[in-house]
Amino acid sequence: MKSHRCQRGAILLLCIALMVGCTTSTAKKSSTGTAERSIEPNAYYYYTEAQLLRDQGEGHAALENMQKAMALDPDSRLLKRETAVLYLQLKNDEAALALLEALLEEQPDDVEALNLVGRLLQSRKEHARAKSIYTRILVQDPDNQDIYLLLGNLYIEDAQWDEAYDLFSRFVQRFPNAYAGYFFLGKVYRQRNQPLEAEKAFRRSLSIEPELEGARFELIELYTTDLKSSNHQKKTVELYEELLEENPQNNRALFGYALFLRDSGREPQAAEILRAHAADISQNDLIRGIYRYTIEPERYRDAIFLLEPLIALHPDYIDLHYLQGVAYNGLDDDARALAAFKSVGPSSRFYGEATLQIASRYAEAERFDQAIDHLEAALAEAPANTEFLLYLGYYCEEAGRFEEAERYLRRVVEAVPDSEQAHFRLGVVYDKMERKDDSIAAMQRVIEINADHANALNYLGYTYADLGKNLDEAEALVRRALELRPDDGYITDSLGWVFYKKGNYEEALKWLLKASELVPDDPIINEHVGDAYLKLNDKANALIYYLKSLSLREEDSERRKIQPKIDALKREGI
């Protein structure tokens, strides 16, 4: 296998996780060629100790030793660069940048420092500044292939195709045996609608690095989208068969080939290919190969096509049933999704997810008792599963079984004391049980855990307003919730209701009308608008909003709550 200065890593998305892999050096020359003096002997011990600790994964201890070395030898550029690298490894970008900028102030053309700054900026998505840095490096070090690749891929990421084309064209002219340059040039040609040039570039990349898998897949994509002649179909088959000959368990090649054959009207051949190659593939490898099809909406049918023969081939691979359920779910085929999820037993790693999927289907159909029964049966298999307990609490609440809901949610809190979800749901349950003090305490606990929990802030503020207490605190709570979710109609309604309770009816009406615009079909919000109009003696508009609120209420018990307000206005001749 040829090695071309980290180009393989470049093609594997360049390892642009950046900065911590190949950035250190003990060389005594900077990349500009300027001689650097050796580290002072009294600092060398700590420098060496830092290197050993870093290699052992002890980053913080390594940094302490490097700082001791720097204190003993503050003028060493090498120590400053190495310390900057450690800061980067420890995610202390600002400290790293300060050191690197100091180095560049002393020596603006220090390529190693510029490289680190560029990679740091790139990791922070500051693309314009990173490009500027990389361009500076190429002026100083025009043979730095890695910088060509880093800069070129920034152009690609930002869809600057002309700039990318110019750069990679220069790259392959300067380095005619650099396969990575031709590979990326091929990608640029595709974006420039030059498929024949793209094909030549990918083929050139393969001629230099015959085992380059990425170039073959790019060619397959090219042949199946941009170039669709019968000859190109033949080339596609050849590429897939080459990939599978080299690695019969190459999932990407196997599934891509099967789908290609299906789309070419050769379903029996596709099934045969799957059976021939999937027989010896582990469940984990199949899962990894299929997973990407289940997260792309346009690929759900592809996932099902692949999974059906695989499940028949490996009936004991029960994890595959979960992926099948996900795909059917994506197609809104509830019956088949439910059947697939029910095939996922307790031994599967996806048992929890499948269980919750089944319960959610019952709940969506308002069959809460069935959802609860299913979760309780699953809980018997996994009594410590807090997700089961949390959903049991929620579904019991929806079913009006508040005492059971409280019991399940308290079990979550006992197991996970800082579960903001459990405390929040407990607060809602207590509110529905008319245990206002307990509800307030639960919401306060949520805010202790997460000061930016918008729902809890809103719930607590609205509760205070509804009780007519702590109104200034209620306003502060709701305003904070609204800062977090400024377009939330329900939070906007809460703020209006706080002002209503404060007796500031004009301000209340302003916020309540805004809430009704954001959520026009909520009966409570419309009732609140009517209440505000009534306080402002605009009885005609009050009646309009009360009638709208009535029309949005389906249950008789809810309709009876607002009917007296309507009747009173009608008696006045409104």
C-alpha positions as CSV (number, residue, x, y, z in Angstrom):
1,M,0.0,0.0,0.0
2,K,1.3,3.4,-0.9
3,S,1.7,6.1,1.7
4,H,1.4,9.7,0.5
5,R,1.8,12.0,3.5
6,C,-1.4,11.3,5.3
7,Q,-3.5,11.4,2.2
8,R,-5.5,8.3,3.2
9,G,-6.5,10.0,6.4
10,A,-7.3,13.0,4.3
11,I,-9.8,11.1,2.3
12,L,-11.3,9.6,5.4
13,L,-12.6,13.2,5.9
14,L,-9.1,14.3,6.6
15,C,-9.2,13.5,10.2
16,I,-10.3,17.0,10.7
17,A,-11.1,16.3,14.3
18,L,-7.8,18.0,13.9
19,M,-5.0,19.1,16.0
20,V,-4.3,16.4,18.5
21,G,-2.9,13.7,16.3
22,C,0.1,14.7,14.3
23,T,0.9,18.1,15.6
24,T,3.7,17.6,18.0
25,S,7.4,17.5,17.1
26,T,10.6,17.4,19.0
27,A,12.5,18.9,16.1
28,K,14.8,21.8,16.8
29,K,14.0,23.6,13.6
30,S,10.8,25.5,12.8
31,S,9.2,24.6,9.5
32,T,10.4,27.9,8.1
33,G,13.9,26.6,8.5
34,T,14.9,28.9,11.3
35,A,17.1,27.2,13.8
36,E,15.6,26.9,17.2
37,R,17.9,26.5,20.2
38,S,17.6,23.4,22.3
39,I,15.5,23.3,25.4
40,E,17.4,24.4,28.5
41,P,18.7,21.3,30.4
42,N,16.9,22.3,33.6
43,A,13.6,22.4,31.7
44,Y,14.2,19.2,29.6
45,Y,13.2,16.9,32.5
46,Y,9.7,18.4,32.8
47,Y,9.3,18.5,29.0
48,T,10.2,14.8,28.7
49,E,7.9,13.9,31.6
50,A,5.1,15.8,29.9
51,Q,5.6,13.9,26.7
52,L,5.4,10.6,28.6
53,L,2.3,11.6,30.5
54,R,0.6,12.8,27.3
55,D,1.2,9.5,25.6
56,Q,-0.4,7.8,28.6
57,G,-3.5,9.9,28.3
58,E,-2.7,12.0,31.3
59,G,-3.3,15.3,29.7
60,H,-3.7,17.5,32.8
61,A,-0.6,16.1,34.4
62,A,1.3,16.6,31.2
63,L,0.2,20.2,31.1
64,E,1.4,20.8,34.6
65,N,4.9,19.5,33.7
66,M,5.0,21.5,30.4
67,Q,4.1,24.6,32.4
68,K,7.0,23.9,34.8
69,A,9.3,23.5,31.8
70,M,8.1,26.8,30.3
71,A,8.7,28.6,33.7
72,L,12.3,27.4,33.6
73,D,12.8,28.2,29.9
74,P,10.2,31.0,29.0
75,D,11.9,31.8,25.6
76,S,11.6,28.3,24.1
77,R,9.3,28.4,21.1
78,L,9.2,24.6,21.0
79,L,7.8,24.5,24.6
80,K,5.2,27.2,23.7
81,R,4.0,25.2,20.7
82,E,3.9,21.9,22.6
83,T,2.0,23.6,25.4
84,A,-0.5,25.0,22.9
85,V,-1.0,21.5,21.6
86,L,-1.8,20.2,25.1
87,Y,-4.3,23.0,25.6
88,L,-6.0,22.0,22.4
89,Q,-6.1,18.4,23.5
90,L,-7.7,19.6,26.7
91,K,-10.3,21.7,24.8
92,N,-8.9,25.0,26.2
93,D,-9.0,26.8,22.9
94,E,-8.5,30.3,24.3
95,A,-5.3,29.4,26.2
96,A,-4.0,27.7,23.1
97,L,-4.8,30.6,20.9
98,A,-3.1,33.1,23.2
99,L,0.1,31.1,23.1
100,L,0.0,30.7,19.4
101,E,-0.7,34.4,18.8
102,A,2.3,35.2,21.0
103,L,4.4,32.9,18.8
104,L,3.2,34.5,15.6
105,E,3.8,38.0,17.0
106,E,7.4,37.1,17.5
107,Q,7.7,35.2,14.2
108,P,4.8,35.8,11.8
109,D,5.9,33.1,9.4
110,D,6.1,30.2,11.9
111,V,4.3,27.6,9.8
112,E,3.8,25.1,12.7
113,A,2.0,27.8,14.7
114,L,0.0,29.0,11.7
115,N,-1.0,25.4,11.1
116,L,-2.3,25.0,14.6
117,V,-4.2,28.3,14.5
118,G,-5.7,27.3,11.2
119,R,-6.9,23.9,12.5
120,L,-8.2,25.6,15.7
121,L,-10.2,28.1,13.6
122,Q,-11.5,25.3,11.4
123,S,-12.7,23.3,14.4
124,R,-14.6,26.4,15.5
125,K,-16.2,26.8,12.1
126,E,-14.4,30.1,11.5
127,H,-13.8,29.2,7.9
128,A,-12.9,32.6,6.5
129,R,-10.1,33.1,9.0
130,A,-8.9,29.5,8.6
131,K,-8.7,29.8,4.9
132,S,-6.7,33.0,5.3
133,I,-4.3,31.2,7.6
134,Y,-3.9,28.2,5.2
135,T,-3.3,30.5,2.3
136,R,-0.5,32.1,4.3
137,I,1.0,28.7,5.0
138,L,1.1,27.7,1.3
139,V,3.0,30.9,0.5
140,Q,5.6,29.9,3.1
141,D,5.5,26.1,2.5
142,P,4.2,25.4,-1.0
143,D,5.0,21.7,-0.7
144,N,2.7,21.1,2.3
145,Q,0.2,18.7,0.9
146,D,-1.9,18.5,4.1
147,I,-2.6,22.2,3.9
148,Y,-3.8,21.9,0.3
149,L,-6.2,19.2,1.4
150,L,-7.4,21.2,4.5
151,L,-8.0,24.4,2.5
152,G,-9.5,22.5,-0.4
153,N,-12.0,20.8,1.8
154,L,-13.0,24.1,3.4
155,Y,-13.8,25.3,-0.1
156,I,-15.8,22.2,-0.8
157,E,-17.7,22.5,2.5
158,D,-18.6,26.1,1.7
159,A,-19.6,25.2,-1.9
160,Q,-16.8,27.4,-3.3
161,W,-16.4,25.2,-6.3
162,D,-14.3,27.5,-8.5
163,E,-11.8,28.1,-5.7
164,A,-11.7,24.4,-4.9
165,Y,-11.1,23.6,-8.6
166,D,-8.3,26.1,-8.9
167,L,-6.6,24.8,-5.7
168,F,-6.9,21.1,-6.5
169,S,-5.8,21.7,-10.1
170,R,-2.6,23.4,-8.8
171,F,-2.2,20.5,-6.3
172,V,-2.2,17.7,-8.9
173,Q,0.1,19.8,-11.2
174,R,2.6,20.1,-8.4
175,F,2.1,16.6,-7.1
176,P,1.1,14.4,-10.0
177,N,1.3,11.2,-7.9
178,A,-0.9,12.5,-5.1
179,Y,-4.0,10.4,-5.3
180,A,-5.9,12.5,-2.8
181,G,-5.7,15.5,-5.1
182,Y,-7.3,13.6,-8.0
183,F,-9.9,12.2,-5.7
184,F,-11.1,15.6,-4.5
185,L,-10.7,17.1,-7.9
186,G,-13.2,14.4,-9.1
187,K,-15.7,15.6,-6.4
188,V,-15.3,19.2,-7.6
189,Y,-15.8,18.2,-11.2
190,R,-19.1,16.5,-10.3
191,Q,-20.4,19.7,-8.6
192,R,-19.3,21.6,-11.7
193,N,-21.5,19.3,-13.9
194,Q,-18.4,17.8,-15.6
195,P,-19.1,14.1,-15.2
196,L,-16.6,12.9,-17.8
197,E,-13.8,14.9,-16.2
198,A,-14.9,13.6,-12.8
199,E,-14.6,10.0,-14.0
200,K,-11.1,10.7,-15.3
201,A,-10.0,12.2,-12.0
202,F,-11.4,9.3,-9.9
203,R,-9.8,6.8,-12.3
204,R,-6.5,8.6,-12.0
205,S,-6.8,8.4,-8.3
206,L,-7.4,4.7,-8.5
207,S,-4.4,4.2,-10.8
208,I,-2.2,5.7,-8.1
209,E,-3.9,4.0,-5.1
210,P,-5.7,0.8,-6.5
211,E,-7.2,-0.1,-3.1
212,L,-8.9,3.3,-2.6
213,E,-12.5,2.3,-1.8
214,G,-13.8,5.9,-1.7
215,A,-13.0,6.5,-5.3
216,R,-14.8,3.4,-6.4
217,F,-18.0,4.4,-4.5
218,E,-17.7,7.9,-6.1
219,L,-17.5,6.3,-9.5
220,I,-20.6,4.2,-8.7
221,E,-22.5,7.3,-7.7
222,L,-21.4,9.0,-10.8
223,Y,-22.4,6.1,-13.0
224,T,-25.8,5.7,-11.4
225,T,-26.8,9.4,-11.3
226,D,-24.9,11.4,-13.9
227,L,-23.8,8.8,-16.5
228,K,-26.5,6.2,-17.1
229,S,-25.6,4.4,-20.3
230,S,-25.6,0.6,-20.6
231,N,-21.8,0.8,-20.7
232,H,-21.8,2.7,-17.4
233,Q,-24.1,0.1,-15.9
234,K,-21.6,-2.5,-16.8
235,K,-18.9,-0.5,-15.1
236,T,-21.0,-0.2,-12.0
237,V,-21.4,-4.0,-11.8
238,E,-17.6,-4.4,-12.3
239,L,-16.9,-2.0,-9.4
240,Y,-19.3,-3.6,-7.0
241,E,-17.9,-7.1,-7.8
242,E,-14.4,-5.8,-7.3
243,L,-15.3,-4.5,-3.9
244,L,-17.0,-7.7,-2.9
245,E,-14.2,-9.8,-4.2
246,E,-11.8,-7.9,-2.1
247,N,-14.1,-8.0,1.0
248,P,-17.2,-10.3,0.7
249,Q,-18.5,-8.7,3.9
250,N,-18.3,-5.1,2.7
251,N,-21.8,-4.0,3.8
252,R,-21.9,-0.8,1.9
253,A,-20.9,-2.6,-1.4
254,L,-23.3,-5.5,-0.7
255,F,-26.4,-3.4,0.0
256,G,-25.6,-0.9,-2.7
257,Y,-25.2,-3.7,-5.3
258,A,-28.4,-5.4,-4.2
259,L,-30.3,-2.1,-4.6
260,F,-28.7,-1.4,-7.9
261,L,-29.8,-4.8,-9.2
262,R,-33.3,-4.3,-8.0
263,D,-33.5,-0.9,-9.6
264,S,-32.2,-2.5,-12.8
265,G,-35.1,-5.0,-12.8
266,R,-33.0,-7.9,-11.5
267,E,-34.6,-8.6,-8.1
268,P,-33.9,-12.4,-8.1
269,Q,-30.2,-11.7,-8.7
270,A,-30.3,-9.1,-5.9
271,A,-31.8,-11.6,-3.5
272,E,-29.1,-14.2,-4.5
273,I,-26.3,-11.6,-3.9
274,L,-27.7,-10.9,-0.5
275,R,-28.0,-14.6,0.4
276,A,-24.6,-15.4,-0.8
277,H,-22.8,-12.6,1.0
278,A,-24.9,-12.0,4.1
279,A,-24.8,-15.7,5.3
280,D,-21.5,-15.1,7.2
281,I,-22.0,-11.5,8.3
282,S,-22.6,-10.9,12.0
283,Q,-25.7,-9.3,13.3
284,N,-23.7,-6.2,14.5
285,D,-22.2,-5.7,11.0
286,L,-25.6,-6.0,9.4
287,I,-27.0,-3.5,11.8
288,R,-24.2,-1.1,11.0
289,G,-24.8,-1.5,7.3
290,I,-28.6,-1.2,7.4
291,Y,-28.8,1.6,9.9
292,R,-28.1,4.4,7.5
293,Y,-31.1,3.4,5.4
294,T,-33.4,3.7,8.4
295,I,-32.5,7.3,9.2
296,E,-33.1,8.7,5.7
297,P,-36.8,9.1,4.9
298,E,-36.3,8.5,1.2
299,R,-34.5,5.2,2.0
300,Y,-37.1,3.5,4.1
301,R,-38.3,1.2,1.3
302,D,-34.7,0.3,0.5
303,A,-34.3,-0.7,4.1
304,I,-37.3,-3.0,4.0
305,F,-36.2,-4.5,0.7
306,L,-32.8,-5.4,2.3
307,L,-34.2,-6.5,5.6
308,E,-36.8,-9.0,4.5
309,P,-34.3,-11.6,3.0
310,L,-31.8,-10.9,5.8
311,I,-34.4,-11.7,8.5
312,A,-35.4,-14.9,6.6
313,L,-31.7,-15.8,6.3
314,H,-31.0,-15.0,10.0
315,P,-34.2,-15.6,12.0
316,D,-32.2,-15.5,15.2
317,Y,-30.9,-11.9,14.5
318,I,-33.8,-10.3,16.4
319,D,-32.2,-6.8,16.4
320,L,-33.0,-6.7,12.6
321,H,-36.7,-6.7,13.5
322,Y,-36.3,-3.4,15.3
323,L,-34.8,-1.7,12.2
324,Q,-37.6,-3.2,10.2
325,G,-40.1,-1.6,12.6
326,V,-38.3,1.8,12.3
327,A,-38.5,1.6,8.5
328,Y,-42.2,0.7,8.5
329,N,-42.8,3.4,11.0
330,G,-41.2,5.9,8.6
331,L,-43.6,4.8,5.9
332,D,-46.6,5.2,8.4
333,D,-47.4,1.5,8.1
334,D,-48.4,1.2,11.7
335,A,-49.6,-2.4,11.5
336,R,-46.4,-3.7,10.1
337,A,-44.3,-1.5,12.3
338,L,-46.2,-2.8,15.4
339,A,-45.7,-6.4,14.3
340,A,-42.0,-5.9,13.8
341,F,-41.5,-4.2,17.1
342,K,-43.4,-7.0,18.9
343,S,-40.8,-9.4,17.4
344,V,-38.1,-7.7,19.4
345,G,-37.6,-9.8,22.6
346,P,-35.9,-8.9,25.9
347,S,-32.6,-10.3,24.7
348,S,-32.3,-7.6,22.1
349,R,-30.3,-4.4,22.7
350,F,-33.3,-2.6,21.2
351,Y,-35.9,-4.1,23.5
352,G,-36.4,-0.8,25.4
353,E,-36.8,1.2,22.3
354,A,-39.2,-1.3,20.7
355,T,-41.2,-1.5,23.9
356,L,-41.6,2.3,24.0
357,Q,-42.5,2.3,20.3
358,I,-45.3,-0.2,20.9
359,A,-46.6,1.7,23.9
360,S,-46.6,5.0,22.0
361,R,-48.7,3.6,19.3
362,Y,-51.3,2.5,21.8
363,A,-51.1,6.0,23.4
364,E,-51.5,7.8,20.0
365,A,-54.7,5.9,19.6
366,E,-55.7,7.0,23.1
367,R,-55.6,3.3,24.2
368,F,-53.7,4.3,27.4
369,D,-54.7,1.2,29.4
370,Q,-53.1,-1.0,26.7
371,A,-50.0,1.2,26.7
372,I,-49.8,0.9,30.5
373,D,-50.3,-2.9,30.4
374,H,-47.6,-3.3,27.8
375,L,-45.1,-1.2,29.8
376,E,-45.9,-3.0,33.0
377,A,-45.2,-6.3,31.3
378,A,-41.9,-5.0,30.0
379,L,-41.1,-3.6,33.5
380,A,-41.3,-7.1,34.9
381,E,-38.5,-8.0,32.5
382,A,-36.5,-4.9,33.4
383,P,-37.6,-3.5,36.8
384,A,-34.8,-0.9,36.9
385,N,-35.6,0.7,33.6
386,T,-36.4,4.3,34.5
387,E,-37.6,5.1,30.9
388,F,-40.4,2.5,31.4
389,L,-41.2,4.1,34.7
390,L,-41.2,7.6,33.3
391,Y,-43.6,6.7,30.4
392,L,-45.8,4.7,32.8
393,G,-46.1,7.8,34.9
394,Y,-47.0,9.9,31.8
395,Y,-49.5,7.4,30.4
396,C,-51.2,6.9,33.8
397,E,-51.5,10.7,34.0
398,E,-53.1,10.8,30.6
399,A,-55.5,8.0,31.6
400,G,-56.5,9.9,34.7
401,R,-54.8,7.3,37.0
402,F,-53.0,10.0,39.0
403,E,-52.1,8.0,42.1
404,E,-50.5,5.3,39.9
405,A,-48.7,8.0,38.0
406,E,-47.3,9.5,41.2
407,R,-46.1,6.1,42.3
408,Y,-44.2,5.4,39.1
409,L,-42.7,8.9,38.9
410,R,-41.5,8.7,42.5
411,R,-39.7,5.5,41.7
412,V,-37.9,7.4,38.9
413,V,-37.0,10.2,41.4
414,E,-35.7,7.6,43.9
415,A,-33.4,6.1,41.2
416,V,-32.4,9.4,39.6
417,P,-32.9,12.3,42.1
418,D,-31.9,14.9,39.5
419,S,-34.3,13.7,36.8
420,E,-35.9,17.0,35.6
421,Q,-38.4,15.1,33.5
422,A,-39.7,13.1,36.4
423,H,-40.0,16.1,38.7
424,F,-41.8,18.1,36.0
425,R,-44.3,15.3,35.4
426,L,-44.8,14.9,39.1
427,G,-45.6,18.6,39.2
428,V,-48.2,18.3,36.5
429,V,-49.7,15.2,38.2
430,Y,-49.9,17.1,41.6
431,D,-51.6,20.0,39.8
432,K,-54.2,17.7,38.4
433,M,-54.7,16.2,41.8
434,E,-55.3,19.8,43.2
435,R,-52.1,19.4,45.3
436,K,-50.9,22.9,44.5
437,D,-48.2,23.1,47.1
438,D,-46.7,19.8,46.0
439,S,-46.9,20.9,42.4
440,I,-45.1,24.2,43.2
441,A,-42.4,22.3,45.1
442,A,-41.9,19.9,42.2
443,M,-41.5,22.8,39.7
444,Q,-39.1,24.6,42.0
445,R,-37.0,21.4,42.1
446,V,-37.0,21.2,38.3
447,I,-35.7,24.8,38.2
448,E,-33.0,24.0,40.8
449,I,-31.8,21.2,38.5
450,N,-32.1,23.3,35.3
451,A,-32.5,27.0,35.6
452,D,-33.4,27.3,31.9
453,H,-36.3,24.7,31.9
454,A,-38.8,26.9,30.1
455,N,-41.8,24.6,30.7
456,A,-41.2,24.6,34.5
457,L,-40.6,28.3,34.6
458,N,-43.8,28.9,32.8
459,Y,-45.8,26.3,34.8
460,L,-44.7,27.8,38.1
461,G,-45.3,31.3,37.0
462,Y,-48.8,30.5,35.7
463,T,-49.6,28.6,38.9
464,Y,-48.7,31.6,41.0
465,A,-50.8,33.9,38.8
466,D,-53.8,31.5,38.9
467,L,-53.5,31.5,42.7
468,G,-53.1,35.2,42.7
469,K,-49.9,35.0,44.7
470,N,-46.2,36.0,44.3
471,L,-47.2,37.9,41.2
472,D,-43.9,39.8,40.8
473,E,-42.1,36.5,41.0
474,A,-44.6,35.0,38.6
475,E,-43.9,37.7,36.0
476,A,-40.1,37.2,36.4
477,L,-40.5,33.4,35.9
478,V,-42.7,33.8,32.8
479,R,-40.5,36.5,31.3
480,R,-37.5,34.2,31.6
481,A,-39.4,31.4,30.0
482,L,-40.4,33.7,27.2
483,E,-36.7,34.7,26.6
484,L,-36.0,31.1,26.1
485,R,-39.0,30.5,23.8
486,P,-40.1,33.9,22.4
487,D,-42.6,32.5,20.0
488,D,-44.4,30.1,22.4
489,G,-48.1,31.1,22.4
490,Y,-48.7,29.3,25.8
491,I,-45.9,31.1,27.6
492,T,-47.1,34.4,26.0
493,D,-50.6,33.6,27.4
494,S,-49.1,33.1,30.8
495,L,-47.5,36.5,30.8
496,G,-50.8,38.1,29.8
497,W,-52.5,36.2,32.6
498,V,-50.0,37.5,35.1
499,F,-50.8,41.1,34.0
500,Y,-54.5,40.3,34.2
501,K,-54.1,39.1,37.8
502,K,-52.1,42.2,38.6
503,G,-55.0,44.3,37.3
504,N,-53.1,45.7,34.4
505,Y,-55.8,44.8,31.8
506,E,-54.5,46.8,28.9
507,E,-51.1,45.2,29.1
508,A,-52.8,41.8,29.7
509,L,-54.9,42.2,26.5
510,K,-51.8,43.1,24.4
511,W,-50.0,39.8,25.4
512,L,-53.2,37.7,25.3
513,L,-54.0,38.8,21.8
514,K,-50.5,38.0,20.7
515,A,-50.9,34.5,22.3
516,S,-54.2,34.0,20.4
517,E,-52.4,34.8,17.1
518,L,-49.7,32.3,17.9
519,V,-52.2,29.6,19.0
520,P,-55.5,30.6,17.5
521,D,-57.4,27.4,18.4
522,D,-56.7,27.1,22.1
523,P,-59.9,27.5,24.1
524,I,-58.3,28.7,27.3
525,I,-56.3,31.4,25.5
526,N,-59.5,32.6,23.8
527,E,-61.3,32.7,27.1
528,H,-58.5,34.7,28.6
529,V,-58.8,37.3,25.8
530,G,-62.5,37.5,26.5
531,D,-61.8,38.0,30.2
532,A,-59.5,40.9,29.4
533,Y,-61.9,42.5,27.0
534,L,-64.7,42.2,29.7
535,K,-62.5,43.9,32.3
536,L,-62.0,46.8,29.8
537,N,-65.8,46.9,29.3
538,D,-65.6,45.8,25.7
539,K,-68.4,43.3,26.0
540,A,-68.9,42.8,22.3
541,N,-65.4,41.5,21.8
542,A,-65.5,39.6,25.0
543,L,-68.6,37.7,23.7
544,I,-66.8,37.0,20.4
545,Y,-63.9,35.3,22.1
546,Y,-66.1,33.5,24.6
547,L,-68.1,32.0,21.8
548,K,-64.9,31.0,20.0
549,S,-63.6,29.4,23.2
550,L,-66.9,27.5,23.5
551,S,-66.7,26.2,19.9
552,L,-63.2,24.8,20.6
553,R,-64.4,22.8,23.6
554,E,-65.6,19.3,22.9
555,E,-66.4,17.9,26.3
556,D,-69.6,18.9,28.0
557,S,-67.8,19.5,31.3
558,E,-65.4,22.0,29.6
559,R,-68.3,23.7,27.7
560,R,-70.2,24.2,31.0
561,K,-67.3,26.2,32.4
562,I,-67.6,29.0,30.0
563,Q,-71.3,28.9,29.2
564,P,-72.3,31.1,32.3
565,K,-70.0,34.0,31.0
566,I,-71.8,33.8,27.6
567,D,-75.2,33.7,29.2
568,A,-74.5,36.7,31.4
569,L,-73.5,38.8,28.4
570,K,-76.5,37.7,26.4
571,R,-78.8,38.7,29.3
572,E,-77.3,42.2,29.0
573,G,-78.3,42.2,25.3
574,I,-74.8,41.9,23.9
